[in-house]
Amino acid sequence: MIPLPAFLGGTGALAGWTLQDARYAATWNSGIGSATYGGRWNSIGKHVIYAALDPATAILEVAVHKGFKVLNTVVHNLYSFTITDPSQVRVMQPDDVPNPHWLRPITPNKDQQEFGDQLIDAHPYVLVPSAVSGHSWNLLVNVTTALPLMADIQSERFALDPRLRAKP
């Protein structure tokens, strides 16, 4: 079980979670997927790891793109890591984002991606509200500057609860 964060009386640190296709385990921390295809908060060519502050959000973020069938039939790994210097995390509150529609489940646009590129260039880690789960956080990881600020990196084989598989 994940320890409660220190501010809730636990011993847990600030951690990131990301779910990745196991075929790409050797490059899980390269941001090559987002650099190849672009993402909600980055343009093509910008290497970013899309993570979350909790494993459930990381799983939902992948499921919304791939579907539960893929998560049930293709091997994935769940990675976690601790952020050694939380002061390096830029928190973007909803009012900090120029267009509130960017926080909705829409197709990303060039302006949104350029805004994200600027944030990623300026900060090793950026927290933005999740479009999938508006009360959750996505963690954007700048692979150029954030990797030295990661510790306690762990990986486990992911197993989807088969009850989440869509019924025929």
Backbone as a printed PyTorch tensor [residue, N CA C, xyz], in Angstrom:
tensor([[[  0.8460,  -1.1730,   0.0000],
         [  0.0000,   0.0000,   0.0000],
         [  0.8970,   1.2430,   0.0000]],

        [[  0.4510,   2.2640,  -0.6840],
         [  1.2020,   3.5200,  -0.7700],
         [  1.1130,   4.2410,   0.5710]],

        [[  2.2580,   4.6580,   1.1410],
         [  2.1960,   5.4070,   2.4000],
         [  1.5050,   6.7530,   2.2040]],

        [[  0.7780,   7.1690,   3.2200],
         [  0.1630,   8.5010,   3.1830],
         [  1.2520,   9.5580,   3.1110]],

        [[  0.9810,  10.6660,   2.4170],
         [  1.9730,  11.7460,   2.3730],
         [  2.2260,  12.3100,   3.7750]],

        [[  3.3910,  12.8980,   3.9470],
         [  3.7770,  13.4530,   5.2460],
         [  2.7620,  14.4720,   5.7450]],

        [[  2.1980,  15.2890,   4.8550],
         [  1.2570,  16.3110,   5.3030],
         [ -0.0490,  15.7210,   5.8160]],

        [[ -0.2670,  14.4130,   5.5830],
         [ -1.4360,  13.7310,   6.1360],
         [ -1.0510,  12.8350,   7.3170]],

        [[  0.1530,  13.0300,   7.8270],
         [  0.6010,  12.2750,   8.9790],
         [  1.3340,  10.9890,   8.6390]],

        [[  1.5400,  10.7310,   7.3690],
         [  2.2480,   9.5240,   6.9560],
         [  3.7270,   9.7770,   6.7570]],

        [[  4.3580,   8.8190,   6.1430],
         [  5.7970,   8.9100,   5.8950],
         [  6.1100,   9.0130,   4.4090]],

        [[  5.0790,   9.0830,   3.5850],
         [  5.2730,   9.0650,   2.1400],
         [  5.8490,  10.3550,   1.5870]],

        [[  6.6040,  10.1970,   0.5260],
         [  7.2000,  11.3200,  -0.1840],
         [  6.3450,  11.6420,  -1.4080]],

        [[  6.7060,  12.7010,  -2.1070],
         [  6.0390,  13.0410,  -3.3630],
         [  6.5070,  12.0460,  -4.4170]],

        [[  5.5590,  11.3380,  -5.0090],
         [  5.8990,  10.2760,  -5.9550],
         [  5.1610,  10.4700,  -7.2630]],

        [[  5.7450,   9.9360,  -8.3220],
         [  5.1160,   9.9030,  -9.6280],
         [  4.8790,   8.4650, -10.0400]],

        [[  3.8430,   8.2740, -10.8650],
         [  3.4640,   6.9470, -11.3500],
         [  3.1930,   7.0290, -12.8450]],

        [[  3.6590,   6.0360, -13.5880],
         [  3.3790,   5.9820, -15.0110],
         [  3.2210,   4.5290, -15.4490]],

        [[  2.2880,   4.3010, -16.3440],
         [  2.0150,   2.9690, -16.8770],
         [  2.5290,   2.9340, -18.3060]],

        [[  3.3790,   1.9480, -18.6030],
         [  4.0290,   1.8810, -19.9100],
         [  3.9180,   0.4790, -20.4870]],

        [[  3.8120,   0.4030, -21.7930],
         [  3.8250,  -0.8620, -22.5160],
         [  5.1630,  -1.5520, -22.2330]],

        [[  5.1280,  -2.7940, -21.8020],
         [  6.3360,  -3.5240, -21.4110],
         [  7.3090,  -3.7240, -22.5730]],

        [[  6.8220,  -3.6670, -23.8040],
         [  7.7350,  -3.8160, -24.9480],
         [  8.7690,  -2.7000, -24.9890]],

        [[  8.4580,  -1.5950, -24.3330],
         [  9.3610,  -0.4430, -24.3600],
         [  9.9970,  -0.1990, -22.9920]],

        [[ 10.1520,  -1.2600, -22.2110],
         [ 10.6900,  -1.1300, -20.8530],
         [ 12.0750,  -0.4790, -20.8400]],

        [[ 12.8820,  -0.7600, -21.8270],
         [ 14.2450,  -0.2080, -21.8470],
         [ 14.2550,   1.3100, -22.0250]],

        [[ 13.1600,   1.8660, -22.5440],
         [ 13.1200,   3.3150, -22.7920],
         [ 11.9650,   3.9940, -22.0470]],

        [[ 11.4880,   3.3790, -20.9670],
         [ 10.3180,   3.9070, -20.2610],
         [ 10.5220,   5.3590, -19.8220]],

        [[ 11.7540,   5.7510, -19.5210],
         [ 12.0130,   7.1010, -19.0060],
         [ 12.6130,   8.0370, -20.0570]],

        [[ 12.3990,   7.7260, -21.3230],
         [ 12.9790,   8.5480, -22.3910],
         [ 12.0120,   9.5840, -22.9500]],

        [[ 10.7240,   9.3910, -22.7520],
         [  9.7460,  10.3020, -23.3320],
         [  9.6420,  10.1730, -24.8410]],

        [[ 10.1090,   9.0530, -25.3850],
         [ 10.1320,   8.8860, -26.8380],
         [  8.7280,   8.8500, -27.4360]],

        [[  7.7630,   8.2910, -26.7220],
         [  6.3950,   8.2410, -27.2480],
         [  5.8090,   9.6280, -27.4190]],

        [[  5.9580,  10.4660, -26.4030],
         [  5.4150,  11.8220, -26.5080],
         [  6.2010,  12.6440, -27.5210]],

        [[  7.5000,  12.3810, -27.6360],
         [  8.3030,  13.1100, -28.6230],
         [  7.9070,  12.7080, -30.0400]],

        [[  7.5290,  11.4620, -30.2350],
         [  7.1590,  10.9650, -31.5570],
         [  5.7770,  11.4630, -31.9810]],

        [[  4.8260,  11.4560, -31.0590],
         [  3.4370,  11.7540, -31.4150],
         [  2.9120,  13.0770, -30.8720]],

        [[  3.6340,  13.7000, -29.9540],
         [  3.1000,  14.8740, -29.2780],
         [  2.0810,  14.4230, -28.2480]],

        [[  1.6350,  15.3430, -27.4240],
         [  0.6720,  15.0110, -26.3880],
         [ -0.1650,  16.2240, -26.0460]],

        [[ -0.9800,  16.0820, -25.0430],
         [ -1.8380,  17.1890, -24.6120],
         [ -0.9930,  18.4190, -24.2650]],

        [[  0.1720,  18.1950, -23.6440],
         [  0.9760,  19.3150, -23.1320],
         [  2.3490,  19.4140, -23.7900]],

        [[  2.5810,  18.7220, -24.9050],
         [  3.8770,  18.8530, -25.5810],
         [  3.7320,  18.6620, -27.0850]],

        [[  4.6110,  19.3470, -27.7990],
         [  4.6830,  19.2210, -29.2550],
         [  5.5280,  18.0140, -29.6360]],

        [[  5.3970,  17.5900, -30.8770],
         [  6.2790,  16.5560, -31.4160],
         [  7.7100,  17.0470, -31.2620]],

        [[  8.5760,  16.1450, -30.8300],
         [  9.9840,  16.4690, -30.6270],
         [ 10.3490,  16.7780, -29.1800]],

        [[  9.3640,  17.0470, -28.3400],
         [  9.6010,  17.3640, -26.9220],
         [  9.4630,  16.0700, -26.1100]],

        [[ 10.5480,  15.6660, -25.4590],
         [ 10.5740,  14.4230, -24.6860],
         [ 10.0090,  14.6620, -23.2880]],

        [[  8.8520,  14.0400, -23.0210],
         [  8.1500,  14.2000, -21.7570],
         [  7.6140,  12.8450, -21.3230]],

        [[  7.7390,  12.5490, -20.0450],
         [  7.0610,  11.3860, -19.4810],
         [  5.7490,  11.8960, -18.9040]],

        [[  4.6610,  11.2790, -19.3080],
         [  3.3570,  11.5930, -18.7270],
         [  3.1410,  10.6460, -17.5510]],

        [[  3.0040,  11.2200, -16.3770],
         [  2.8270,  10.4380, -15.1600],
         [  1.6680,  11.0430, -14.3680]],

        [[  1.4710,  10.5570, -13.1710],
         [  0.4180,  11.0480, -12.2900],
         [  0.9250,  10.9620, -10.8550]],

        [[  0.1800,  11.5520,  -9.9340],
         [  0.5640,  11.4930,  -8.5250],
         [  0.0730,  10.2300,  -7.8410]],

        [[ -0.7340,   9.4390,  -8.5360],
         [ -1.2290,   8.1960,  -7.9530],
         [ -1.3780,   7.1690,  -9.0740]],

        [[ -1.2910,   5.8850,  -8.7390],
         [ -1.3670,   4.8670,  -9.7900],
         [ -2.7190,   4.8010, -10.4830]],

        [[ -3.8010,   5.0740,  -9.7710],
         [ -5.1260,   4.9840, -10.3990],
         [ -5.2570,   5.9800, -11.5440]],

        [[ -4.7960,   7.2020, -11.3340],
         [ -4.8620,   8.2010, -12.4020],
         [ -3.9480,   7.8100, -13.5570]],

        [[ -2.7690,   7.2870, -13.2580],
         [ -1.8610,   6.8360, -14.3240],
         [ -2.5350,   5.7620, -15.1780]],

        [[ -3.2500,   4.8600, -14.5400],
         [ -3.9410,   3.7890, -15.2590],
         [ -5.0780,   4.3550, -16.1090]],

        [[ -5.8730,   5.2490, -15.5400],
         [ -6.9810,   5.8480, -16.3010],
         [ -6.4780,   6.6340, -17.5000]],

        [[ -5.3630,   7.3340, -17.3270],
         [ -4.8200,   8.1330, -18.4330],
         [ -4.4230,   7.2450, -19.6100]],

        [[ -3.9380,   6.0620, -19.3430],
         [ -3.5920,   5.1380, -20.4240],
         [ -4.8560,   4.4640, -20.9680]],

        [[ -5.7570,   4.0790, -20.0790],
         [ -6.9770,   3.3950, -20.5000],
         [ -7.8270,   4.2510, -21.4280]],

        [[ -7.8490,   5.5530, -21.2010],
         [ -8.6930,   6.4130, -22.0380],
         [ -8.1880,   6.4360, -23.4880]],

        [[ -6.9060,   6.1970, -23.6760],
         [ -6.3350,   6.1920, -25.0300],
         [ -6.3170,   4.7940, -25.6450]],

        [[ -5.9920,   3.7910, -24.8400],
         [ -5.8260,   2.4390, -25.3690],
         [ -7.0430,   1.5430, -25.1610]],

        [[ -7.8160,   1.8120, -24.1420],
         [ -8.9480,   0.9630, -23.7880],
         [ -8.5390,  -0.1180, -22.8040]],

        [[ -9.5250,  -0.5900, -22.0620],
         [ -9.2470,  -1.6180, -21.0650],
         [ -8.8800,  -2.9570, -21.6990]],

        [[ -9.3770,  -3.2350, -22.9130],
         [ -9.0200,  -4.5050, -23.5590],
         [ -7.5100,  -4.5970, -23.7470]],

        [[ -6.8880,  -3.5230, -24.2010],
         [ -5.4360,  -3.5380, -24.3960],
         [ -4.7290,  -3.7230, -23.0530]],

        [[ -5.1980,  -3.0420, -22.0290],
         [ -4.5590,  -3.1890, -20.7140],
         [ -4.7640,  -4.5960, -20.1530]],

        [[ -5.7640,  -5.2870, -20.6240],
         [ -6.0330,  -6.6470, -20.1750],
         [ -5.2690,  -7.6810, -20.9950]],

        [[ -4.8270,  -7.3250, -22.2020],
         [ -4.2300,  -8.3240, -23.0970],
         [ -2.7880,  -8.0430, -23.5030]],

        [[ -2.2790,  -6.8510, -23.2540],
         [ -0.9040,  -6.5060, -23.5960],
         [ -0.1620,  -6.2110, -22.2910]],

        [[  1.0130,  -6.7910, -22.1270],
         [  1.7710,  -6.6140, -20.8910],
         [  2.2050,  -5.1560, -20.7400]],

        [[  1.9300,  -4.6100, -19.5700],
         [  2.3450,  -3.2450, -19.2100],
         [  3.0830,  -3.2840, -17.8810]],

        [[  3.9230,  -2.3010, -17.6670],
         [  4.6290,  -2.1330, -16.4010],
         [  4.1780,  -0.8380, -15.7570]],

        [[  4.0260,  -0.8820, -14.4500],
         [  3.6940,   0.2930, -13.6620],
         [  4.9760,   0.7400, -12.9670]],

        [[  5.3930,   1.9630, -13.2510],
         [  6.6080,   2.5200, -12.6710],
         [  6.2450,   3.5560, -11.6200]],

        [[  7.0440,   3.5930, -10.5650],
         [  6.8980,   4.6460,  -9.5680],
         [  8.2810,   5.2140,  -9.2780]],

        [[  8.2870,   6.4460,  -8.8480],
         [  9.5390,   7.1060,  -8.4920],
         [  9.2390,   8.2020,  -7.4840]],

        [[ 10.2470,   8.5300,  -6.6990],
         [ 10.1380,   9.6130,  -5.7330],
         [ 10.8190,  10.8370,  -6.3090]],

        [[ 10.2130,  11.9880,  -6.1120],
         [ 10.8040,  13.2640,  -6.5230],
         [ 11.6250,  13.7660,  -5.3420]],

        [[ 12.9270,  13.8570,  -5.5300],
         [ 13.8150,  14.1680,  -4.4110],
         [ 13.7540,  15.6160,  -3.9590]],

        [[ 13.3380,  16.5180,  -4.8350],
         [ 13.2500,  17.9340,  -4.4780],
         [ 11.8930,  18.4810,  -4.9160]],

        [[ 10.8820,  18.3800,  -4.0490],
         [  9.5340,  18.8340,  -4.4210],
         [  9.4610,  20.3150,  -4.8030]],

        [[ 10.4460,  21.1070,  -4.4030],
         [ 10.4270,  22.5320,  -4.7850],
         [ 10.6190,  22.7060,  -6.2890]],

        [[ 11.0220,  21.6470,  -6.9830],
         [ 11.2250,  21.7050,  -8.4330],
         [  9.9520,  21.3890,  -9.2230]],

        [[  8.8420,  21.2120,  -8.5160],
         [  7.5630,  20.8990,  -9.1570],
         [  6.7620,  22.1890,  -9.3130]],

        [[  6.3930,  22.5170, -10.5390],
         [  5.5420,  23.6850, -10.8170],
         [  4.1040,  23.1940, -10.8260]],

        [[  3.2770,  23.7490,  -9.9680],
         [  1.8720,  23.3660,  -9.8800],
         [  1.0410,  24.3640, -10.6780]],

        [[  0.3290,  23.8590, -11.6720],
         [ -0.5600,  24.6820, -12.4840],
         [ -1.9880,  24.4810, -12.0000]],

        [[ -2.5080,  25.4680, -11.3080],
         [ -3.9030,  25.4240, -10.8920],
         [ -4.7830,  25.6770, -12.1190]],

        [[ -6.0340,  25.2870, -12.0870],
         [ -6.8980,  25.5090, -13.2600],
         [ -6.9100,  26.9600, -13.7420]],

        [[ -6.8670,  27.9200, -12.8440],
         [ -6.8740,  29.3280, -13.2580],
         [ -5.5510,  29.7810, -13.8710]],

        [[ -4.4950,  28.9720, -13.7370],
         [ -3.1960,  29.3040, -14.3300],
         [ -3.1270,  28.9370, -15.8100]],

        [[ -4.0810,  28.1450, -16.2700],
         [ -4.1020,  27.7070, -17.6640],
         [ -4.9000,  28.7290, -18.4650]],

        [[ -4.3290,  29.2520, -19.5640],
         [ -4.9920,  30.3270, -20.3080],
         [ -6.3950,  30.0050, -20.8210]],

        [[ -6.6220,  28.7600, -21.2080],
         [ -7.9170,  28.3860, -21.7710],
         [ -8.4860,  27.2150, -20.9750]],

        [[ -9.5880,  27.4200, -20.2510],
         [-10.1330,  26.3280, -19.4380],
         [-10.5610,  25.1020, -20.2440]],

        [[-10.8010,  25.2560, -21.5260],
         [-11.1550,  24.1050, -22.3610],
         [ -9.9990,  23.1180, -22.4780]],

        [[ -8.7680,  23.5930, -22.2600],
         [ -7.6150,  22.7000, -22.3290],
         [ -7.6610,  21.6390, -21.2400]],

        [[ -8.4400,  21.8690, -20.2040],
         [ -8.5440,  20.9160, -19.1000],
         [ -9.6980,  19.9400, -19.2970]],

        [[-10.3270,  20.0020, -20.4450],
         [-11.4340,  19.1060, -20.7960],
         [-10.9060,  18.0260, -21.7480]],

        [[-11.6390,  16.9520, -21.9070],
         [-11.1950,  15.8970, -22.8210],
         [-11.4240,  16.2710, -24.2860]],

        [[-10.6140,  17.1720, -24.7820],
         [-10.6650,  17.5940, -26.1810],
         [ -9.3650,  17.2010, -26.8680]],

        [[ -9.3560,  17.2660, -28.1780],
         [ -8.1160,  17.0550, -28.9110],
         [ -7.1920,  18.2350, -28.6380]],

        [[ -5.9570,  17.9600, -28.2250],
         [ -5.0300,  19.0730, -27.9550],
         [ -4.7920,  19.8970, -29.2110]],

        [[ -4.4840,  21.1750, -29.0080],
         [ -4.1900,  22.0370, -30.1440],
         [ -2.7840,  22.6040, -30.0130]],

        [[ -2.3090,  23.2020, -31.0820],
         [ -0.9370,  23.7050, -31.1410],
         [ -0.6500,  24.7410, -30.0570]],

        [[ -1.6000,  25.6360, -29.7710],
         [ -1.3890,  26.6380, -28.7240],
         [ -1.2040,  25.9740, -27.3660]],

        [[ -2.0150,  24.9680, -27.0770],
         [ -1.9100,  24.2450, -25.8110],
         [ -0.5580,  23.5370, -25.7190]],

        [[ -0.1430,  22.8950, -26.7930],
         [  1.1330,  22.1890, -26.7970],
         [  2.3050,  23.1590, -26.6360]],

        [[  2.2450,  24.3080, -27.2840],
         [  3.3200,  25.2940, -27.1330],
         [  3.3730,  25.8490, -25.7160]],

        [[  2.2130,  26.0540, -25.0980],
         [  2.1530,  26.4900, -23.7100],
         [  2.8180,  25.4350, -22.8170]],

        [[  2.4780,  24.1770, -23.0420],
         [  3.0910,  23.0950, -22.2830],
         [  4.5830,  22.9950, -22.5130]],

        [[  5.0220,  23.1680, -23.7660],
         [  6.4610,  23.1340, -24.0650],
         [  7.2140,  24.1680, -23.2360]],

        [[  6.6530,  25.3670, -23.1230],
         [  7.3020,  26.4320, -22.3460],
         [  7.3900,  26.0500, -20.8710]],

        [[  6.3330,  25.4620, -20.3400],
         [  6.3590,  25.0180, -18.9360],
         [  7.4090,  23.9340, -18.7340]],

        [[  7.4250,  22.9750, -19.6410],
         [  8.3640,  21.8610, -19.5290],
         [  9.8050,  22.3550, -19.6570]],

        [[ 10.0430,  23.3180, -20.5350],
         [ 11.3950,  23.8770, -20.6690],
         [ 11.8450,  24.5890, -19.3990]],

        [[ 10.9020,  25.1600, -18.6650],
         [ 11.2380,  25.9730, -17.4890],
         [ 11.2910,  25.1770, -16.1900]],

        [[ 10.7150,  23.9730, -16.1590],
         [ 10.6000,  23.2300, -14.9020],
         [ 10.8560,  21.7360, -15.1310]],

        [[ 11.5480,  21.0860, -14.1950],
         [ 11.7370,  19.6340, -14.3240],
         [ 10.4260,  18.8520, -14.2410]],

        [[  9.5280,  19.3240, -13.3790],
         [  8.2340,  18.6710, -13.1980],
         [  7.1410,  19.7260, -13.2480]],

        [[  6.0300,  19.3790, -13.8870],
         [  4.8640,  20.2710, -13.9410],
         [  3.6270,  19.4430, -13.6000]],

        [[  2.8580,  19.9220, -12.6390],
         [  1.5790,  19.3020, -12.2990],
         [  0.4720,  20.0710, -12.9840]],

        [[ -0.3810,  19.3560, -13.7170],
         [ -1.5430,  19.9600, -14.3630],
         [ -2.7600,  19.1050, -14.0330]],

        [[ -3.9300,  19.7150, -13.9330],
         [ -5.1280,  18.9140, -13.6840],
         [ -5.3540,  17.9110, -14.8200]],

        [[ -5.8060,  16.7430, -14.4550],
         [ -6.0930,  15.6960, -15.4250],
         [ -7.3810,  16.0110, -16.1810]],

        [[ -7.3770,  15.7770, -17.4850],
         [ -8.6020,  15.9200, -18.2770],
         [ -9.4960,  14.6940, -18.1020]],

        [[ -8.9070,  13.5690, -17.7480],
         [ -9.6610,  12.3280, -17.5650],
         [-10.3880,  12.3320, -16.2250]],

        [[ -9.7100,  12.8140, -15.2170],
         [-10.2630,  12.8580, -13.8610],
         [ -9.9440,  14.2350, -13.2890]],

        [[-10.8770,  15.1590, -13.4300],
         [-10.6460,  16.5640, -13.1040],
         [-10.1960,  16.8490, -11.6930]],

        [[-10.3200,  15.8840, -10.7940],
         [ -9.8760,  16.0860,  -9.4170],
         [ -8.5270,  15.4220,  -9.1640]],

        [[ -7.8890,  14.9760, -10.2190],
         [ -6.5900,  14.3090, -10.1330],
         [ -5.5400,  15.1460, -10.8630]],

        [[ -4.2980,  14.7360, -10.7110],
         [ -3.1800,  15.4930, -11.2850],
         [ -2.3580,  14.6400, -12.2380]],

        [[ -2.0090,  15.2430, -13.3780],
         [ -0.9910,  14.6750, -14.2570],
         [  0.3390,  15.3080, -13.8980]],

        [[  1.3720,  14.5090, -13.9660],
         [  2.7270,  14.9780, -13.6950],
         [  3.5170,  14.8850, -14.9930]],

        [[  3.8990,  16.0460, -15.5200],
         [  4.7310,  16.0890, -16.7230],
         [  6.1810,  16.0840, -16.2740]],

        [[  6.9620,  15.1800, -16.8230],
         [  8.3500,  15.0050, -16.4150],
         [  9.2560,  15.3820, -17.5800]],

        [[ 10.0500,  16.4180, -17.3980],
         [ 11.0240,  16.8520, -18.3980],
         [ 12.2110,  15.8980, -18.3080]],

        [[ 12.3710,  15.0220, -19.2880],
         [ 13.4170,  14.0040, -19.1910],
         [ 14.8170,  14.6100, -19.2210]],

        [[ 14.9630,  15.8130, -19.7070],
         [ 16.2720,  16.4520, -19.7530],
         [ 16.7340,  16.9020, -18.3650]],

        [[ 15.8050,  17.4000, -17.5480],
         [ 16.2040,  17.9690, -16.2560],
         [ 15.6850,  17.2080, -15.0350]],

        [[ 14.6750,  16.3680, -15.1920],
         [ 14.0460,  15.7290, -14.0270],
         [ 14.6930,  14.4120, -13.6110]],

        [[ 15.2770,  13.6840, -14.5410],
         [ 15.7800,  12.3590, -14.2040],
         [ 16.7770,  12.3650, -13.0460]],

        [[ 17.6740,  13.3560, -12.9420],
         [ 18.5740,  13.3720, -11.7780],
         [ 17.8390,  13.6360, -10.4490]],

        [[ 16.5970,  14.1030, -10.5310],
         [ 15.8140,  14.3970,  -9.3280],
         [ 14.8650,  13.2510,  -8.9720]],

        [[ 15.0770,  12.0780,  -9.5740],
         [ 14.2610,  10.8940,  -9.2860],
         [ 15.0580,   9.9370,  -8.4180]],

        [[ 14.3610,   9.3070,  -7.4810],
         [ 14.9770,   8.2810,  -6.6450],
         [ 13.9600,   7.1630,  -6.4530]],

        [[ 14.4300,   6.0770,  -5.8880],
         [ 13.5710,   4.9550,  -5.5190],
         [ 12.6770,   4.5310,  -6.6890]],

        [[ 13.2740,   4.4130,  -7.8650],
         [ 12.5190,   4.0030,  -9.0540],
         [ 12.1930,   2.5170,  -8.9390]],

        [[ 10.9160,   2.2050,  -9.0870],
         [ 10.4770,   0.8160,  -8.9940],
         [  9.5640,   0.4900, -10.1720]],

        [[  9.5530,  -0.7800, -10.5210],
         [  8.7080,  -1.2460, -11.6150],
         [  8.0420,  -2.5400, -11.1880]],

        [[  6.8000,  -2.6860, -11.5940],
         [  6.1010,  -3.9420, -11.3630],
         [  5.2360,  -4.2450, -12.5750]],

        [[  5.0330,  -5.5150, -12.8060],
         [  4.1480,  -5.9110, -13.8950],
         [  2.7310,  -5.5110, -13.5070]],

        [[  2.0530,  -4.8610, -14.4270],
         [  0.7030,  -4.3740, -14.1720],
         [ -0.3040,  -5.4780, -14.4510]],

        [[ -1.3020,  -5.5790, -13.6040],
         [ -2.3950,  -6.5280, -13.8190],
         [ -3.7110,  -5.7800, -13.6820]],

        [[ -4.4520,  -5.7120, -14.7730],
         [ -5.7620,  -5.0730, -14.7650],
         [ -6.7750,  -5.9850, -14.0900]],

        [[ -7.5930,  -5.4180, -13.2580],
         [ -8.7130,  -6.1730, -12.6960],
         [ -9.6290,  -6.5160, -13.8700]],

        [[ -9.8100,  -7.7980, -14.1750],
         [-10.5840,  -8.1770, -15.3650],
         [-12.0290,  -7.6800, -15.3490]],

        [[-12.5420,  -7.2890, -14.1970],
         [-13.9030,  -6.7420, -14.1540],
         [-13.9980,  -5.4130, -14.8930]],

        [[-12.8510,  -4.7500, -15.1350],
         [-12.8540,  -3.4900, -15.8660],
         [-12.9100,  -3.6880, -17.3690]],

        [[-12.6970,  -4.8890, -17.8080],
         [-12.7680,  -5.1720, -19.2330],
         [-14.2020,  -4.9560, -19.6890]],

        [[-14.3750,  -4.1820, -20.7560],
         [-15.7150,  -3.8790, -21.2640],
         [-16.4720,  -5.1570, -21.5670]],

        [[-17.7190,  -5.1560, -21.2110],
         [-18.5900,  -6.3050, -21.4840],
         [-19.0080,  -6.2650, -22.9560]],

        [[-19.1160,  -7.4460, -23.5970],
         [-19.5290,  -7.4600, -25.0120],
         [-20.9550,  -6.9900, -25.2040]]])
